[in-house]
Amino acid sequence: MVPPEEAEAYRDREQHAPGKQVIGVAPDVQAAFADYLVVPERNVLLLDPELPLHLGALIEPLAVSVHAVRLGSPTPGSKVLVIGGGPIGQSVVIALQMAGVREIALSEPAEDRRELVSTLGVTVLDPADGPVPEQAAEALGAPADLAIDAVGVSATMADALKATRLGGSVVLVGMGSPTLEIPAFAVSTEERSIVGSFTYTARDFADATAWAGAHAAALAPLVSRTVPPTQAHEAFTALAAGDGPPGKILVAFDDEPRNDLGTSAAPTLQEATR
């Protein structure tokens, strides 16, 4: 949410506006799990009528990923490594495919997440099988042109840098640690670029919304479970303990049965994880 007086000056880079507020994050804007919420009209986008309502909760992480991929500027011929197969890493894979990228490998230690990501049609790597940079080079046929770190700890950043070719790029979208140790020579002497990525522009969000409306079947596997509000606390506690499902958990405020895409007449759905 960008103040009107800043909207034009920060068009297509709204996330940089000094007066912005993130609804659901700003402490003075009550939003989490509300039945109703008042927002500026300019913030509202209509969902495609064919998109099951609950899948609308996936648009925000998809917009995060669309933004990260655009910062990395891959071409359809780029070789890309994604590190981390959680909800953001999963969305990054989809965003790369939206951009036309075909050669994608993803590294993830959790077997259930690797299984989920493999259904998206990309090569999955298990860090336990050996050094990730070596596995990625073998899977892609060469060092990656671009690595997207959806974890954000020192070890994954080191892997991302080592896995990319000389002059390659790394986009850091994961925020697993507030500070990182970075192998400086892998940046300076080998001329790699590191780009930080956070949230999205209004255009990123609109593009993610439009794509989601036409690709519900592609998004549906990213939702692992839907729970009622009475089970939300238990679900959050399990996630905090690292005992969650491979994909998203959504909290639904209705109890209607869903079909294979989860369609229902649910009036309100909120995102439980990111």
Residue, then its C-alpha position, 0 to 999 in steps of 0.5 A: m500500500v503506497p501513499p497516493e502522493e508517492a504512487e506515480a513517482y514509484r511506479d513499477r518500484e512500489q516496494h521502494a516507496p518510503g511511505k509504503q505499508v504492507i497490509g498484513v505486516a504493518p502492526d497498525v493495520q489489523a489484517a490477519f485472519a479477518d473476516y473483512l478488511v478495508v483496503p484502498e481500491r487501487n490495491v484490489l485485483l479481481l480473480d479470474p472467475e475460473l480460479p478456485l478461491h483458495l488458490g488466490a492465496l498462492i498469488e502473493p508468494l508467486a508475485v514474490s517469485v516473479h519479482a525475484v526471477r525478473l531481477g535475475s533476468p534469465t533468458p529461455g536458454s538460461k541454466v538456473l539453479v534454485i536452492g530451497g524447495g519450500p513454498i517460495g522455491q516452488s513458486v520460483v520454479i513456476a515463475l521461471q517457467m512463466a519466463g520461458v526457462r526450461e533448464i532448471a534444477l532445484s536443491e532441497p534436503a526434504e524428500d517430500r518437498r523434492e517429490l512435490v517439486s518433481t511434479l513441476g517438471v524440473t530436476v531435483l537434487d538432494p544435498a545429501d548426495g554430494p556437493v550441490p554445485e557439482q550436482a547442479a553442473e551435472a544436471l544442467g550440463a554446465p555451471a548455472d547462469l543464475a542461482i536463486d537462493a530461496v533459503g538465505v543462510s550462509a551455506t546456501m549462499a556459498d553453494a549458490l555462488k559456487a554453482t554459477r559460472l564466472g560472471g553469473s548472478v545470484v538472487l537472494v530471496g530467502m531470509g533464513s538468517p539476518t546476516l550471512e558470511i559470503p565468500a568474497f573472492a567468489v564475487s569479486t575475482e570471478e565477477r558474480s553479481i548478488v541481487g537482493s529481492f523483497t516483495y514485488t511491484a504492482r505489475d509483478f502482482a498483477d501479472a501473477t494474478a493473471w497467470a494464476g487465473a489461467h493455470a489453476a491446475a498448475l498451482a493446485p499441487l502447491v497446497s498440501r492441506t486446508v484446515p479450519p480455524t480451530q486447527a490453525h494454532e496447531a498448524f502454525t506450531a507444527l510449522a514452527a517446529g519444522d514439522g509441516p507438509p511439503g506445500k502450503i497450509l491454508v486456513a479456510f473459514d468454511d466447511e464445504p467439501r472441495n473437488d480435485l482443485g479445492t473449489s468451494a464457495a469459501p467466503t474467506l481464506q487466509e495464507a498460513t505459510r509463506 
